[in-house]
Amino acid sequence: MSNLEQQHKLAKDLLRAAREGDAAALGRIRTVRADAGGAERPLQLADAQLTLARETGFDSWPTLVADFHERDFTVFAKGVQDGDAARVRQQLALEHVRARVNEPAFVFGQRAAHIAAKNEAVLAALLDAGADVNLKSEWENGPYTVLDNADEPTARFLLARGATLTACVAARLGWFDELKRLIDADASRVHERGGDGQQPLHQAKTVAIADYLLDRGAGIDVPCIDHKTMPAQYALVDRPDVCRRLLERGATPDIYMAARLGDLALATRLLDADPACVSARIHEPGYAPVPPQHIYGWTLGFGSPHDIASRYGHQEVRDLLTARSPQRVRFLNALMAGDEPTARAALGADASIMASLTREDQGRLAVTIFFERYRAAEVMLTLGFDPAAPGIAGGTALHAACWVGNVRMVERLLERGGVGLDDRDSTHGSTPLGWTALGSVQRRAQGSDYPAVAQRLVAAGADIAAVGNKLGRSLLGMAEGNTAMQEALRHLGAT
């Protein structure tokens, strides 16, 4: 089947053949409607349509139509994601696709315009089809505007097409004059919430903008909603000058700031005040200034303060952190670096380390796989870490390997054993197959092969008929947006 128009044509052809006495055509129709074509019930187009629907696995013609409409929308959505303006315009020529141009059908409740916010050609196609430039995403922790995703050229384009400028966007783009006009007109806008619940200070592009916002009453340590992250922490990686300025004006520091900025004095002061901060790890509990799901996980990545100091070439800070680290922290750092000899040396110096590891420590195996630190994961598996220990979102090591679509790691874990094929994570109530399906849409890790991962899981005994998560969503539904993955799941028996 190629498209819905073809199905309409096939239905008309079938009806015509049956009316002209074609026994095979009439027999096909009577398979689903035994009385069709009799003296009391003349053949109708609906009979042929139902026949085609049933022959292709649908209960009714409307169900078939709805499926083809969804396929058309999926092609549209992929065109938006790929930045293919010609494909987007082609699909928007279809009324049923055009009617959904403002639908929050993308990740985190975003609309097509949010996804295309840096692509003027696609934006133009969407706007011409009726996209509303002022609709926000449907994200409960702080909806985004189209301008939040735009770069400067497309922001200017969108403003010319009716988009409304916010203080957060003006601060992010470094538009000082525009920001001043907004706040001079309404002083409360210094506190307005934007995407992820950030305020303008979180996004201040320059020191001058940060100073202006502070002088107008911005809260220096107000966290965003989604990531519980303060303005100085948002600025740390790509705006270190802004971070330093906020620290000078009283922002609360953390050990990652000292590591990223190479500030030996700050590192010493923080270690003296809280020696345990040397044990901090991004995305893990235990260090209050950087809770799990903190923005550092996206800006600094997964790691320890030692890792960050090394990455930015601050050896003095790295040496200080190492000197202040207990043997257990040195062991964990060696694991995360995939350094088996150093890890074994630490175990040799303190044989009690393995027995002292908490469930959260054991869960680092799942976390390392989630962040594609495969060398570290191999060392952990070799040393006997528990693959069933929960990591990100309560998923096991197998969940994590499925999320990143890594066939080799999935096979390694299946061979190792110790984790259930249909175990459900504690957050989403999703199986490894569910993580595979959703990962094929939302993660799409480089070098991944999600269909092959699904095949390995099913071959090992995973239940392809089980719902994908606690909301009862099917595997096919979780893979929506990746037609190749959906076809692979259907082939394995998913419905």
C-alpha positions as CSV (number, residue, x, y, z in Angstrom):
1,M,0.0,0.0,0.0
2,S,1.4,3.4,-0.9
3,N,-1.1,6.0,0.1
4,L,-4.8,6.6,0.9
5,E,-5.6,7.8,-2.6
6,Q,-4.5,4.4,-3.9
7,Q,-6.8,2.6,-1.4
8,H,-9.7,4.7,-2.6
9,K,-8.9,3.7,-6.2
10,L,-8.5,0.0,-5.3
11,A,-11.9,0.1,-3.5
12,K,-13.6,1.6,-6.6
13,D,-11.9,-0.9,-8.9
14,L,-13.0,-3.8,-6.7
15,L,-16.6,-2.5,-6.7
16,R,-16.6,-2.1,-10.4
17,A,-15.2,-5.6,-11.0
18,A,-17.8,-7.1,-8.7
19,R,-20.7,-5.2,-10.4
20,E,-19.4,-6.4,-13.8
21,G,-19.7,-10.0,-12.7
22,D,-16.1,-10.8,-11.7
23,A,-16.6,-13.9,-9.5
24,A,-13.3,-13.4,-7.6
25,A,-14.1,-9.8,-6.8
26,L,-17.6,-10.6,-5.6
27,G,-16.2,-13.5,-3.5
28,R,-13.8,-11.2,-1.8
29,I,-16.6,-8.8,-0.8
30,R,-18.9,-11.6,0.3
31,T,-16.2,-12.9,2.6
32,V,-16.9,-9.8,4.8
33,R,-20.5,-9.2,3.8
34,A,-22.3,-12.3,2.8
35,D,-25.5,-10.5,1.7
36,A,-23.7,-8.0,-0.5
37,G,-24.8,-8.1,-4.2
38,G,-28.0,-10.0,-3.5
39,A,-31.5,-9.1,-4.7
40,E,-32.2,-7.1,-1.5
41,R,-28.8,-5.5,-1.0
42,P,-27.1,-4.0,-4.1
43,L,-23.3,-3.7,-4.0
44,Q,-22.1,-0.4,-2.4
45,L,-18.7,1.3,-2.2
46,A,-18.7,0.8,1.5
47,D,-18.7,-3.0,0.9
48,A,-15.5,-2.8,-1.2
49,Q,-13.9,-0.4,1.3
50,L,-14.7,-2.7,4.2
51,T,-13.2,-5.6,2.2
52,L,-10.0,-3.8,1.6
53,A,-9.8,-2.7,5.3
54,R,-10.3,-6.3,6.5
55,E,-7.8,-7.7,4.0
56,T,-5.1,-5.3,5.3
57,G,-5.7,-6.0,9.0
58,F,-8.1,-3.2,10.0
59,D,-11.6,-3.6,11.6
60,S,-13.2,-1.0,9.4
61,W,-12.6,1.5,6.6
62,P,-12.5,4.5,9.0
63,T,-9.8,2.7,11.0
64,L,-7.8,2.2,7.8
65,V,-8.3,5.9,6.9
66,A,-7.2,7.0,10.4
67,D,-4.0,4.8,10.0
68,F,-3.1,6.4,6.7
69,H,-3.8,9.8,8.1
70,E,-1.4,9.1,10.9
71,R,1.2,7.8,8.5
72,D,0.9,11.1,6.6
73,F,1.4,13.0,9.8
74,T,4.4,10.9,10.7
75,V,6.0,11.8,7.4
76,F,5.3,15.4,8.1
77,A,6.8,15.2,11.6
78,K,9.9,13.5,10.2
79,G,10.2,16.3,7.6
80,V,10.0,18.9,10.4
81,Q,12.7,17.1,12.4
82,D,14.9,16.6,9.4
83,G,14.5,20.2,8.3
84,D,13.1,19.1,4.9
85,A,11.0,22.2,3.9
86,A,9.9,20.6,0.6
87,R,8.6,17.5,2.3
88,V,6.9,19.6,5.0
89,R,5.1,21.7,2.3
90,Q,4.1,18.5,0.4
91,Q,2.5,17.0,3.5
92,L,0.8,20.2,4.6
93,A,-1.0,20.2,1.3
94,L,-3.1,17.4,2.8
95,E,-6.0,18.9,4.8
96,H,-5.8,16.3,7.6
97,V,-2.1,17.1,8.1
98,R,-2.6,20.8,7.9
99,A,-5.4,20.6,10.5
100,R,-2.8,19.3,13.0
101,V,-0.1,21.9,12.3
102,N,-0.3,23.3,15.9
103,E,-0.6,19.9,17.6
104,P,1.8,19.3,20.5
105,A,2.9,16.1,18.9
106,F,6.7,16.3,19.6
107,V,8.8,15.6,22.6
108,F,8.0,17.5,25.7
109,G,4.7,18.7,24.2
110,Q,6.4,20.8,21.6
111,R,4.7,21.8,18.3
112,A,6.2,21.7,14.8
113,A,7.2,25.3,15.0
114,H,9.2,24.7,18.1
115,I,11.2,21.9,16.4
116,A,11.8,24.0,13.3
117,A,12.7,27.2,15.2
118,K,16.1,27.5,13.7
119,N,15.0,26.7,10.1
120,E,13.4,29.7,8.3
121,A,12.3,27.6,5.3
122,V,10.4,25.1,7.4
123,L,9.1,27.9,9.6
124,A,7.7,29.7,6.5
125,A,6.0,26.5,5.4
126,L,4.4,26.0,8.8
127,L,3.3,29.6,9.1
128,D,1.8,29.6,5.7
129,A,-0.2,26.6,6.7
130,G,-1.6,28.3,9.9
131,A,1.0,27.6,12.6
132,D,0.5,29.9,15.6
133,V,3.9,31.5,16.5
134,N,2.7,32.3,20.0
135,L,1.5,28.9,21.1
136,K,3.7,27.5,23.9
137,S,4.8,23.9,24.3
138,E,2.7,21.8,26.7
139,W,5.4,21.2,29.3
140,E,4.3,21.3,32.9
141,N,7.7,22.3,34.3
142,G,7.9,25.4,32.2
143,P,6.5,25.7,28.6
144,Y,8.7,27.0,25.8
145,T,7.8,29.6,23.2
146,V,9.0,29.2,19.6
147,L,11.5,32.0,20.3
148,D,13.1,30.1,23.1
149,N,14.4,27.6,20.5
150,A,15.3,30.2,17.8
151,D,18.7,31.6,16.9
152,E,19.0,35.3,16.2
153,P,18.1,35.3,12.5
154,T,15.0,33.1,12.9
155,A,14.0,35.1,16.0
156,R,14.0,38.2,13.9
157,F,12.0,36.4,11.2
158,L,9.5,35.1,13.8
159,L,9.1,38.6,15.3
160,A,8.3,39.9,11.9
161,R,5.6,37.2,11.5
162,G,3.9,38.1,14.8
163,A,5.8,36.3,17.6
164,T,5.9,38.0,21.0
165,L,9.3,38.7,22.5
166,T,9.8,37.7,26.1
167,A,12.4,38.9,28.7
168,C,13.9,35.4,28.8
169,V,14.5,35.4,25.0
170,A,15.9,38.9,25.0
171,A,18.3,38.0,27.8
172,R,19.4,34.8,26.0
173,L,20.0,36.5,22.7
174,G,21.9,39.4,24.3
175,W,19.3,42.0,23.2
176,F,20.0,44.5,26.0
177,D,17.9,47.4,24.6
178,E,14.9,45.2,23.9
179,L,15.2,43.6,27.4
180,K,15.3,47.1,29.0
181,R,12.2,48.2,27.1
182,L,10.3,45.1,28.3
183,I,11.3,45.5,32.0
184,D,11.0,49.3,32.0
185,A,7.4,48.8,30.8
186,D,6.7,46.1,33.4
187,A,9.2,45.6,36.2
188,S,7.7,42.2,37.2
189,R,9.1,40.7,34.0
190,V,12.5,40.4,35.6
191,H,10.9,37.4,37.4
192,E,9.0,36.0,34.5
193,R,9.3,32.2,33.9
194,G,10.2,30.8,30.6
195,G,11.1,27.3,29.3
196,D,11.8,24.8,32.1
197,G,10.8,27.6,34.5
198,Q,13.9,29.6,34.0
199,Q,14.0,33.3,34.7
200,P,15.8,35.9,32.5
201,L,18.9,35.8,34.8
202,H,19.3,32.1,34.0
203,Q,19.7,33.1,30.4
204,A,21.7,36.3,30.6
205,K,24.1,36.2,27.7
206,T,26.5,38.9,29.0
207,V,27.8,40.3,32.3
208,A,26.1,43.6,31.5
209,I,22.7,41.9,31.2
210,A,23.3,39.9,34.4
211,D,24.2,43.1,36.3
212,Y,21.1,44.9,34.9
213,L,18.8,42.1,36.0
214,L,20.3,41.9,39.4
215,D,20.0,45.7,39.8
216,R,16.3,45.4,38.9
217,G,15.7,42.8,41.6
218,A,16.3,39.4,40.0
219,G,16.8,36.6,42.5
220,I,20.4,35.5,42.3
221,D,19.8,32.0,43.6
222,V,16.3,31.4,42.3
223,P,16.2,27.8,40.8
224,C,14.4,26.9,37.6
225,I,11.4,24.6,37.9
226,D,12.5,21.6,35.9
227,H,16.1,21.1,36.9
228,K,16.3,22.9,40.3
229,T,19.2,24.8,38.9
230,M,20.4,28.3,39.8
231,P,21.4,31.1,37.3
232,A,25.1,30.8,38.0
233,Q,25.0,27.1,37.3
234,Y,23.3,27.6,34.0
235,A,26.0,30.0,33.0
236,L,28.9,27.9,34.1
237,V,29.8,26.0,30.9
238,D,29.3,28.4,28.0
239,R,29.2,31.7,29.9
240,P,31.9,31.4,32.5
241,D,32.3,35.2,32.6
242,V,28.7,35.5,33.7
243,C,29.1,32.7,36.2
244,R,32.1,34.5,37.8
245,R,30.2,37.8,37.9
246,L,27.3,36.1,39.7
247,L,29.7,34.5,42.2
248,E,31.2,38.0,42.8
249,R,27.7,39.3,43.5
250,G,26.8,36.6,46.0
251,A,25.6,33.5,44.1
252,T,26.0,30.2,46.0
253,P,29.0,28.3,44.6
254,D,29.3,24.5,44.2
255,I,32.4,22.3,43.7
256,Y,31.7,21.9,40.0
257,M,32.1,25.7,39.6
258,A,35.6,25.5,41.2
259,A,36.5,22.6,38.9
260,R,35.2,24.2,35.7
261,L,36.7,27.6,36.4
262,G,40.0,26.3,37.8
263,D,39.5,28.3,41.0
264,L,41.8,26.7,43.5
265,A,40.9,29.0,46.3
266,L,37.2,28.3,45.8
267,A,37.8,24.6,45.7
268,T,39.8,24.8,48.9
269,R,37.1,26.8,50.6
270,L,34.3,24.4,49.6
271,L,36.3,21.3,50.6
272,D,37.1,22.8,54.0
273,A,33.4,23.7,54.5
274,D,32.1,20.3,53.3
275,P,34.7,17.6,52.8
276,A,32.0,15.2,51.4
277,C,31.5,17.4,48.3
278,V,34.5,15.6,46.8
279,S,32.2,12.6,46.5
280,A,29.7,14.5,44.3
281,R,28.5,13.0,41.0
282,I,26.2,14.6,38.5
283,H,22.8,13.0,38.3
284,E,23.3,11.2,41.6
285,P,21.8,12.1,45.0
286,G,24.0,13.1,47.9
287,Y,25.2,16.6,47.0
288,A,22.5,19.1,47.7
289,P,23.7,22.0,45.4
290,V,23.5,19.6,42.4
291,P,20.5,17.3,42.8
292,P,19.6,14.5,40.3
293,Q,18.3,15.8,36.9
294,H,20.3,19.0,37.4
295,I,21.2,21.0,34.2
296,Y,24.8,19.9,34.6
297,G,23.8,16.5,33.3
298,W,23.2,18.2,29.9
299,T,25.9,20.9,30.0
300,L,28.8,19.2,31.9
301,G,27.8,15.6,31.3
302,F,28.0,12.7,33.6
303,G,31.0,12.8,36.0
304,S,32.8,13.9,39.1
305,P,34.4,17.2,39.9
306,H,37.7,15.5,39.3
307,D,36.6,14.7,35.7
308,I,35.5,18.3,35.1
309,A,38.8,19.7,36.3
310,S,40.7,17.4,34.0
311,R,38.5,18.2,31.1
312,Y,39.1,21.9,31.3
313,G,42.8,21.5,32.0
314,H,42.9,22.6,35.6
315,Q,45.4,20.1,37.0
316,E,46.0,21.9,40.3
317,V,42.3,21.6,41.2
318,R,42.3,18.0,40.1
319,D,45.3,17.2,42.3
320,L,43.6,19.0,45.2
321,L,40.4,17.0,44.8
322,T,42.3,13.7,44.5
323,A,44.4,14.5,47.6
324,R,41.2,15.1,49.6
325,S,39.4,12.0,48.2
326,P,39.0,8.8,50.4
327,Q,40.0,5.5,48.8
328,R,36.4,4.7,48.0
329,V,36.0,7.8,45.9
330,R,39.3,7.0,44.1
331,F,38.0,3.6,43.4
332,L,34.7,5.0,41.9
333,N,36.6,7.5,39.8
334,A,38.8,4.8,38.4
335,L,35.7,2.8,37.5
336,M,34.1,5.7,35.8
337,A,37.3,6.3,33.8
338,G,37.3,2.6,32.8
339,D,40.7,2.2,34.5
340,E,40.6,-1.4,35.7
341,P,44.2,-1.5,37.1
342,T,43.7,1.5,39.3
343,A,40.3,0.2,40.5
344,R,41.9,-3.1,41.4
345,A,44.7,-1.3,43.1
346,A,42.2,0.6,45.2
347,L,40.5,-2.7,46.1
348,G,43.9,-4.1,47.1
349,A,44.4,-1.2,49.4
350,D,41.0,-1.5,51.0
351,A,39.3,-4.9,50.4
352,S,36.1,-3.7,52.2
353,I,35.2,-1.3,49.4
354,M,33.0,-3.7,47.3
355,A,31.1,-4.8,50.3
356,S,30.5,-1.2,51.3
357,L,28.9,-0.2,48.0
358,T,25.3,0.9,48.3
359,R,22.4,0.0,46.0
360,E,22.9,3.4,44.4
361,D,26.6,2.7,43.9
362,Q,25.7,-0.6,42.2
363,G,23.3,1.4,40.0
364,R,26.2,3.2,38.5
365,L,26.5,0.3,36.0
366,A,23.1,1.3,34.6
367,V,24.0,5.0,34.7
368,T,27.3,4.5,32.8
369,I,25.5,2.6,30.1
370,F,22.8,5.2,29.9
371,F,25.5,7.8,29.2
372,E,27.3,5.4,26.8
373,R,30.4,5.0,29.0
374,Y,30.9,1.4,27.8
375,R,34.5,1.0,28.9
376,A,33.5,1.9,32.4
377,A,30.5,-0.5,32.2
378,E,32.8,-3.4,31.1
379,V,35.0,-2.8,34.1
380,M,32.0,-2.8,36.4
381,L,30.7,-6.0,35.0
382,T,34.1,-7.6,35.3
383,L,34.3,-6.6,39.0
384,G,30.8,-8.0,39.7
385,F,28.4,-5.0,39.8
386,D,24.7,-5.9,39.9
387,P,23.0,-5.3,36.5
388,A,19.6,-5.3,38.2
389,A,20.5,-2.3,40.4
390,P,18.4,0.8,39.4
391,G,20.0,3.7,37.6
392,I,18.3,6.6,35.7
393,A,14.6,6.6,36.2
394,G,14.9,3.3,38.1
395,G,15.9,1.4,35.0
396,T,18.3,-1.6,35.1
397,A,21.5,-1.9,33.1
398,L,19.4,-3.7,30.5
399,H,16.9,-0.8,30.3
400,A,19.8,1.6,29.8
401,A,21.4,-0.5,27.0
402,C,18.0,-0.7,25.3
403,W,17.6,3.1,25.6
404,V,20.8,3.7,23.7
405,G,20.2,0.9,21.3
406,N,23.5,-0.8,21.8
407,V,23.3,-4.4,20.5
408,R,26.6,-5.5,21.9
409,M,25.9,-4.3,25.4
410,V,22.4,-5.9,25.3
411,E,24.0,-9.2,24.3
412,R,26.6,-8.9,27.0
413,L,23.9,-8.3,29.6
414,L,21.7,-11.2,28.3
415,E,24.8,-13.5,28.5
416,R,25.6,-12.2,32.0
417,G,22.0,-12.6,33.3
418,G,20.7,-11.3,36.6
419,V,18.0,-9.0,35.3
420,G,14.5,-9.8,34.2
421,L,13.6,-9.3,30.5
422,D,10.3,-7.9,31.4
423,D,11.3,-6.0,34.6
424,R,9.7,-2.5,34.8
425,D,11.5,0.6,35.9
426,S,10.2,2.4,39.0
427,T,9.4,5.7,37.3
428,H,7.6,4.9,34.1
429,G,6.7,1.3,34.7
430,S,8.3,0.5,31.4
431,T,10.0,-2.7,30.2
432,P,13.3,-3.0,28.4
433,L,11.3,-3.3,25.2
434,G,9.5,-0.1,26.1
435,W,12.8,1.7,26.6
436,T,13.9,0.3,23.2
437,A,10.8,1.6,21.4
438,L,10.9,5.0,23.0
439,G,14.7,5.3,22.7
440,S,14.3,4.7,18.9
441,V,12.4,8.0,18.8
442,Q,13.7,10.2,21.6
443,R,17.3,9.0,22.0
444,R,18.5,7.6,18.6
445,A,22.0,7.2,19.9
446,Q,24.8,7.2,17.3
447,G,25.6,3.7,16.1
448,S,22.4,2.3,17.6
449,D,20.3,-0.5,16.1
450,Y,17.0,-0.5,17.9
451,P,15.2,-3.1,15.7
452,A,18.1,-5.5,16.3
453,V,17.9,-4.8,20.1
454,A,14.2,-5.7,20.0
455,Q,14.9,-8.8,18.1
456,R,17.5,-10.0,20.6
457,L,15.1,-9.3,23.5
458,V,12.2,-11.2,21.9
459,A,14.5,-14.1,21.0
460,A,15.6,-14.3,24.6
461,G,12.0,-14.4,25.8
462,A,10.8,-10.9,26.3
463,D,7.0,-10.5,26.0
464,I,6.3,-8.6,22.8
465,A,2.6,-8.5,23.7
466,A,3.1,-6.7,27.0
467,V,2.2,-3.0,27.3
468,G,5.1,-0.7,27.1
469,N,4.6,1.4,30.3
470,K,2.4,1.9,33.3
471,L,0.0,4.1,31.3
472,G,-0.8,1.1,29.1
473,R,0.8,2.5,26.0
474,S,1.6,0.0,23.4
475,L,5.1,-0.6,22.1
476,L,4.0,0.6,18.7
477,G,2.7,3.8,20.3
478,M,5.9,4.4,22.1
479,A,7.8,4.0,18.8
480,E,5.6,6.5,17.1
481,G,7.8,8.8,14.9
482,N,10.1,5.9,13.8
483,T,8.3,4.0,11.2
484,A,11.2,1.5,10.7
485,M,11.1,0.6,14.4
486,Q,7.3,0.2,14.3
487,E,7.6,-2.1,11.3
488,A,10.3,-4.1,13.1
489,L,8.0,-4.4,16.2
490,R,5.0,-5.5,14.1
491,H,7.2,-8.2,12.5
492,L,8.1,-9.4,16.0
493,G,4.4,-9.6,16.9
494,A,3.6,-6.3,18.5
495,T,0.0,-4.9,17.9
